[in-house]
Amino acid sequence: MKEYIVFLDIDGVLNTKESWLRPFSLVDECIKNFCAFVKRDKISPKIILTSSWKTGWSSIIENQTPQISELQDRLSIYGCSIYSRTKDLGNRQKEILEYLKNHLADYYVIIDDDETEYKGFELSGIYIIDAETGFSKKDVKRIKWTKIKNS
């Protein structure tokens, strides 16, 4: 069975720039659209947090921060959940490369709103979301899976 991974940023993706006035905000429409993408191809990808929110994620549910618990609850409404997170190495490129090096995967996609995180990045498969709108219905259709060369 093929393994698919979604590397997910939260701010500007599952919320909008306007909602940033309230820390750890989420926008239902963005979550709904994101989960529509996750379920689009019926492949059950693993969602891996790359966001600064990842520091609140734990594999032990009781150890998750209230923000992550809320995120998981809201994602579960649409049949999605966070599988894991990248290590905090201070650089998203290094974190994603390290994760891919240490976990089996055949396909991936990187979803973020901040293109500066990926200047000169050697991997493709990066989809920049408009932070003004967050994850939109257009994004559900436009995002394509990238095959990992070694798989």
C-alpha positions as CSV (number, residue, x, y, z in Angstrom):
1,M,0.0,0.0,0.0
2,K,1.3,3.4,-1.0
3,E,2.1,5.9,1.8
4,Y,1.0,9.6,1.4
5,I,2.0,12.5,3.7
6,V,0.6,16.0,4.0
7,F,3.0,18.4,5.7
8,L,0.6,21.0,7.2
9,D,1.1,24.5,8.4
10,I,-1.9,26.0,10.3
11,D,-1.8,29.8,10.3
12,G,-2.9,31.1,6.9
13,V,-4.1,27.6,5.9
14,L,-6.7,26.5,8.4
15,N,-7.4,30.1,9.4
16,T,-7.1,33.5,7.7
17,K,-5.0,36.5,8.1
18,E,-8.0,38.4,9.5
19,S,-8.5,35.7,12.2
20,W,-4.9,36.0,13.5
21,L,-6.1,38.8,15.9
22,R,-7.2,35.9,18.1
23,P,-4.3,33.5,18.7
24,F,-4.9,29.9,17.8
25,S,-8.0,30.6,15.8
26,L,-9.5,28.2,13.3
27,V,-11.9,28.8,10.5
28,D,-14.4,26.1,9.8
29,E,-14.6,26.7,6.1
30,C,-10.8,26.3,5.8
31,I,-10.9,23.1,7.8
32,K,-13.7,21.7,5.7
33,N,-11.9,22.5,2.5
34,F,-8.6,21.0,3.7
35,C,-10.3,17.8,4.8
36,A,-12.1,17.7,1.4
37,F,-8.6,17.6,-0.2
38,V,-7.4,14.9,2.3
39,K,-10.3,12.7,1.4
40,R,-10.4,13.7,-2.3
41,D,-8.4,10.7,-3.7
42,K,-9.5,8.1,-1.1
43,I,-5.9,7.4,-0.1
44,S,-5.9,8.2,3.7
45,P,-2.7,10.4,3.8
46,K,-1.0,11.0,7.1
47,I,-1.2,14.6,8.2
48,I,2.1,15.8,9.7
49,L,2.2,19.2,11.5
50,T,5.0,21.6,10.4
51,S,3.3,24.6,12.0
52,S,4.5,26.4,15.1
53,W,1.4,24.8,16.6
54,K,3.3,21.5,16.5
55,T,4.9,22.1,19.9
56,G,1.5,21.4,21.4
57,W,1.0,18.1,19.7
58,S,1.7,14.8,21.5
59,S,1.0,11.2,20.6
60,I,-0.5,10.9,24.1
61,I,-3.8,12.7,23.7
62,E,-3.9,13.8,27.4
63,N,-0.6,15.7,26.8
64,Q,-1.9,17.8,23.9
65,T,-2.4,21.5,24.4
66,P,-6.0,22.8,24.4
67,Q,-5.4,24.3,21.0
68,I,-4.3,21.0,19.5
69,S,-7.3,19.3,21.2
70,E,-9.6,21.8,19.6
71,L,-7.9,21.4,16.2
72,Q,-8.2,17.6,16.4
73,D,-11.9,17.9,17.4
74,R,-12.6,20.2,14.5
75,L,-10.7,18.1,12.0
76,S,-12.6,15.0,13.2
77,I,-15.9,16.5,12.2
78,Y,-14.7,16.0,8.6
79,G,-13.0,12.7,9.2
80,C,-9.4,13.9,9.5
81,S,-6.8,13.9,12.3
82,I,-3.2,14.8,12.9
83,Y,-0.9,11.8,12.7
84,S,2.3,13.3,13.9
85,R,4.6,16.3,13.7
86,T,8.1,17.2,12.4
87,K,10.9,17.7,14.9
88,D,11.6,21.3,15.8
89,L,14.9,22.0,14.0
90,G,14.3,25.7,13.5
91,N,13.8,25.4,9.7
92,R,10.9,23.8,8.0
93,Q,13.0,22.6,5.1
94,K,15.3,20.7,7.4
95,E,12.4,19.4,9.4
96,I,10.5,18.0,6.3
97,L,13.7,16.5,4.8
98,E,14.5,14.9,8.2
99,Y,11.0,13.5,8.4
100,L,11.1,12.0,4.9
101,K,14.5,10.5,5.6
102,N,13.2,8.7,8.7
103,H,9.7,7.6,7.5
104,L,8.6,5.6,4.6
105,A,6.5,7.5,2.1
106,D,5.7,7.3,-1.5
107,Y,4.0,10.6,-2.1
108,Y,3.8,13.9,-0.3
109,V,2.5,17.5,-0.4
110,I,3.6,20.5,1.5
111,I,0.8,23.0,2.4
112,D,1.8,26.4,3.8
113,D,1.0,30.1,3.3
114,D,4.6,31.4,3.7
115,E,6.7,30.9,0.6
116,T,9.8,32.4,2.3
117,E,10.1,29.1,4.3
118,Y,10.9,27.4,1.0
119,K,13.3,29.7,-0.9
120,G,15.9,27.5,-2.6
121,F,14.2,24.3,-1.4
122,E,15.3,21.2,-3.3
123,L,11.8,19.5,-3.1
124,S,8.8,20.3,-5.2
125,G,5.3,19.7,-4.1
126,I,4.9,22.9,-2.2
127,Y,1.5,24.6,-2.4
128,I,1.3,28.1,-1.1
129,I,-2.2,29.0,0.3
130,D,-3.4,32.6,0.2
131,A,-3.5,33.7,3.8
132,E,-6.3,36.1,3.1
133,T,-8.7,33.3,2.3
134,G,-7.0,30.2,3.9
135,F,-7.5,26.8,2.3
136,S,-10.2,27.3,-0.3
137,K,-12.3,25.1,-2.6
138,K,-9.9,26.0,-5.5
139,D,-7.0,24.6,-3.4
140,V,-8.9,21.3,-3.0
141,K,-8.7,20.9,-6.8
142,R,-5.3,22.4,-7.6
143,I,-3.1,20.4,-5.2
144,K,-1.3,17.4,-6.7
145,W,0.7,14.7,-5.0
146,T,4.5,14.6,-5.6
147,K,6.2,11.2,-5.9
148,I,9.2,10.7,-3.8
149,K,12.1,9.8,-6.2
150,N,13.4,6.9,-4.1
151,S,10.1,5.1,-3.8
